Amino acid sequence: MTVSLPRTAALGVVAALALSACGAAPDDSTTADGKNAATATSAADFGGLDALVKAAKKEGTLNAIALPRDWANYGALIDGFQKKYGIKIEVENPDGSSQDEINAVTTRKGQDRAPDVLDLGSSFALSAAEQGLLAPYKVAAFADIPEGQKDAQGRWYNDYGGYISIGCDAKRVSSCPTTFADLLKPRYKGQVALNGNPTKSGAAFGGVYAAALASGGSFDDIQPGLDFFAKLKKNGNYTPVESTPATVEKGETPISIDWDYLNAGYADEFRTKGVDWKVAVPSDGQFAQFYSQAINKDAPHPAAARLWQEYLYSAEGQNLWLAGYARPVLMNALDQAGTLDKTAAAKLPQVSGTPAFPSEEQQSKAKTVLAQGWAKAVSG
């Protein structure tokens, strides 16, 4: 993996998006018999995958946003798609958050530089669907995506995921924490960081949810997670510096609460730079979550957007996520089909038990609680 900043909020992003130039989308998405990619709800609905490929190649471009190359192996996915189809992927604001993606869709409606596709924290995907921003589209593998991890209309579906973990620079921290309870110890003063702001970032949102589970909370009650970070702030252990590969390498965030696939990837990358990065999935706060794929309802390149989804949910795409330590949503289906990269699967951080996930209603409630209380919890 090449190290770049992870998907955290960037100041001034919304303003920059609003100033983007307007323009009409290219009219390359309609077949000879009048089928329009913008309204196609499946490849079959458009006349088959070959027809979709032809239309996508004619468009020639895919607009993506908030996809760092080092995030879950997205660099390899982007390169693989471009090589396979000859379609250029333009990635804007790779450091952006899920909320930045939604803002880009709403502020750029009708513009040819609007995002075609979105990769969102699941709670943000739900919000986008509720706002009517997403196009219904079911990939060929839609039936293999487990129930509860997809929208029945195909407006969003989970793609890759992992567990909240604690990353630690063992050369700067004498005894690395392995649980949320450990993080409260005085020895970690000023060292504990989150990857982003939980009101904007899916990774940080998961970090607060995991802290809630470790502190007597539940999927219905994220408040103990807020209380945990308020306590962490009060005792001086929490740092408001948002954790990125750059801050880790500089020693500014020697302890980072983040997805296990990111922390595991950093361990590989930092090894050549003299950083001994340890990764632990906390036993007292096991929180697993997937990110979700979606297509902008007003995508300027609707055929390329749909072809991108087909690629991501192919065996090739799913195994590339796996190579980046992320758990692909079709992992069980690939295993049963004999197409799973078992070498990559064996390298995943070990976790016991079966993950459970909060419902749409529970996530919406948690987001409301965070929006109302996060700033107060970590202020002062």
N, C-alpha and C positions, 0 to 999 in steps of 0.2 A: 504493500500500500504506500502511496505517496501521501505525506502528511500535509494537510491544509486545515483551515479552521473548520470545526464541526458546525452543525446547523443550529446556531444560536441567533438571537435577534441582533440586527445591525441597526445603529442609530441612523436616522435619515432615510431609511429604505422606502418608507411609504411616500415621502415627498418626492424621492427620485422616480418612483414608479408613476406618480401622477403626472410627471413632466414628459413622459415618453411620447414619441411622435405617433400620430394617428395614421391609419391607412387601411385599405380594404384587404381582406384575405384573398389569396390567389384562388381563382375558380378552377381548381385542378381536381376536385373531389367528386365529380359526377361521372358516372359511367355512360357509355353510349346509349344504354337503354333507360337512362334517366334515374338510376339509383344514386342517392346522395350519401356520402360517407358521414356527413354531419348528423344524419338521422338513423344511421345503421346501428342496430342494437346487437349485432353479432357479425362475424365475418360472413357467415352463410347468408345473412340478410342483405349483404352487399354484393353477393354473387360468388362468394368463396374467397379463400386466402389469396389465391393468385391475383384476383381482381383487386383486392385490398393492397397487395404489394405494388401492383402497377400504379394505382392511384397515389399511393404514398411516395413512390419514386418520382412521380410527376410533380408532386408538391415540393419534394427535395429537401425539406427542412422540418425539424421538430424543435419547438420551443420548450425547454425545460427550465426549472427554477429550483434553487436550494438543493442541489445535488453535488456535494463535495466528492471528489474522486476517492477519498479515503474512507468515505462513509459506507460501510457494508459492501465494499468492493464495487462501488458504482463506477469507478474508472474503467474497470474491465467490462462492465455491462455497456457503458457508453461506447467504448471502442468496438466491442463485439457487434453491436447493432449497426454502427456506421460501416464496419467492414462487410457485414452480411448483406446490407441493403443499399449501401452507397448514399445514405440519407444523413445529412449533416445535423448534429445535435448542438444547438446553441444553449448553453447553460448560463443563466443569469443569476447573479447574487447567490453563489454556491454556499455562502455562509448564513443564508436566511433561515428564518424559523417557519413553522407551519402557518402561523398567523400571517407572516409576510406573504406566503403563497396565496392565501385567501384574499389578502389586500390587493395583490397584483391582479387577480381575476376580476375583482369588483371595480378597480380603478381603470382597468384597461379594456373594458368591454367594447367590442367592435374594432379594436386595434390589431394590426397584424403582428405586433410584438407581445401580445398577450400570451400567457403560458398555455401550451396545449395540454400538458399533463401535470399532475400533482402527486407528490409523495407526502402524505400527511400523517401526523400522529392520529391515532384512531378517533380520539375525542374531537379533533378538528375536522376530520372527514365527516363525522356526524353533523357537525355545525354547518359545513358547506352544503351537505345534502339538504338540510332543513331550510337553507337559504335559497335552494333551487339553482345552485351554481354548477351542478354536475350532470354529465350526460349518461344515461343508462346504456351500458354496453357489457355484454357477457362474453368473456374470452372462451376459447375452445375448451379449456380445462375448468370452466366455471363449476361444473357439477362435482369436481374433485376437491374444491375448496370446502373445508368443513363448515357445517351449519354454525351459525353464530359468529362466523368470521367473514361474512359477506352480506351486502344489502340485497334483499330479495329482488329488487329492480335492477341490480347491477350497477348502481351509481358509484359504489365503492366496494372494494374487497381487500382483505388483508394480503400482504405480500411476504414480508420477512419480519422476524422479531427476535426477541431475546429477553434476558432477565436484567433487572437493575443490579449493578455490581459496584464494588468499591475498588478503585484502582489506587495504587500506592507506589511512590518512588522509594524503594527500599534502601537507596543510598542516602536519602535525606531524612527518612523516618526510621528510627531505630527498631520499632516494633509495629508492623503494619496492622491496622484494624481489619477485622473480618466480619464484624456485626455492627448494626446501628448503635447498640449499647456501647460498643467500644468508642464510637466517635465522640461521645460525651466526656471521655477522659481528659483531664487537664493537659496531658502531654501533647495533645493535638491542637493546641492554641493557634488560631489563625491559619490552619492548614486545610480545612474541609471546604470543598467547592462543589457546585452543581454545574452541569452543562446547560447553561441558559437560565431563563426566567420561566418558572412553571406556568405562568399565565400565557406564555407565547410558545414555549418549547415543549415538544412531546417527551424528550428525554428528562427534562427537569420535572415535568408533571409526574412522570413515573417515579422519579426519586422521592417526591413528597408522598405519593401513594404508598411506596414501599416503607417509608418511615412511619406512616400511619399504621400499617399492618404490624410493624415491629413495636408499636407503642399502644397496643390495645384497640386500635381502630379496625375498620373493615371497609369493604367496597362501598358500603352505605355511609361511612363516616371517615372522611379524610381529615377532619379537624385535629386529631392527635398528631398527624403529620405536620401541620402548621405549628402546633405546640412544640413539637420536637425541634423544628428549626428555630423557633423563638428562643428555646432553651439553649440551643447551639450558638445562637447569636449572643445571648446574654452572657454565656460563660467564655466568650471570645474565640471559640473554635471555628465558627463559620466565617468564611471570607466571601465578600460580595463579588470578587473577581470571577467571572464566568470561565469555567474550565475549557481550554482548547489544547490541541497538541502543542501550540506555541507556548502557552503558559506553563504547561507541564515541563516542557524541555528547559524553560528558564528557571524552574523551581518555584514559580509563583503559586501554583496549585498542586502541591505534592500529594494531596489526597483528593480524588475525584469520584463523585457519585455519578455513574453513567451506565449506559447499556453494556452488557458483557461483550458484545461483538466489537464495540468500539475500543473498550479497554484491552481486549485480547489483541486487536489489531495494533494498538499502540505498543504493546509489549514487544511484538515482532519488530516494529519500525524503530523503536527507541534502543533496542539492543545494540544496534550498530553505532549509537551515539552515546554510549556509556550510561544509559539510564536503565536501572533494574526495576522494571514496572511489574508489580505483582497484581493479580486479579482475584477477587473473592466474591462469590455470590452470597450475600448475608443470609444466614439460616433463620434469623429472626424477622426478616422482612422480604420474603421471596415474592417479588412482583414481576410478572411476565406480561409483555404486551407486544403487539404487532403494529407496524406502520401499515398504511392503506394506500392503494393506488386509486386514482380517479382521473377522469377526463373532463376538462373544462367544457361545459355545455356550448360555449361559443368559441371553441378552439379554432384558430386561424388555419391549422393544418389537421383537419379531422381524420383523414385517412392515416397519416403518419402517427397520430395520437393512438389510434386503435391498433395499428401494427406494433407500436411500442409495447402496448399491453400484451399482445400475443407473444412477443419475444420474451418479456419478463416472466410469463407463466409457462414458457416452454421448458423442457428439461435443461437446455443450455442455460437459460436465464436463471432458473431456480438454483442450479448447481454453482453458478457464479456468486450468488449471494452466500451460499454455503461456504464457498472458499474464502469469504470475508468474515467467517465466524458467525454469520447470522443464520437463524433457523428459518428456512423457507416454508411458506404455508403449505406447499405441496410435498413436504418431506416424506410423509407416510405413503402418499400415492406414488412417488418416485421409487421408494424402497420396494413397494409391491410390484412395480413395473420393471424393476431391475435396472433402473437408470440413475439411481442415487450415487453420488460421488462418496463412497464409503470412507475413503482416506480423509477427505475433508470433514466428514461427519465425526470421525473419531477424534478430531482435534478440538471439538467444541468444549467449552468449560462445563465441567460435570455438575449436574444439579439433580437432586433426588425429588421424587414425587411428580405428580401431574399438575401442570399449571392451570390455574383458574383465571378467568378474565371478568372484569367488571362489565355490566350491561350498559346499553346506551343511556338508560335513565340514570344509572349510578355515575357514569362519567360526566353527564351534563350537570348533575347536582354537584359533583366534585369541582368542576370548573367554576361554578358559581361561587362556591365557598372560597376557592383560591382567589378569584377576582376581587372578592370583598375583603380578604384577610391577609394576603401574602405580603403586601408592602408594610403593613403594620407589624407583622411577625418578625421581619428582618430589619426594621428600621432602628435608628438609634445607635 
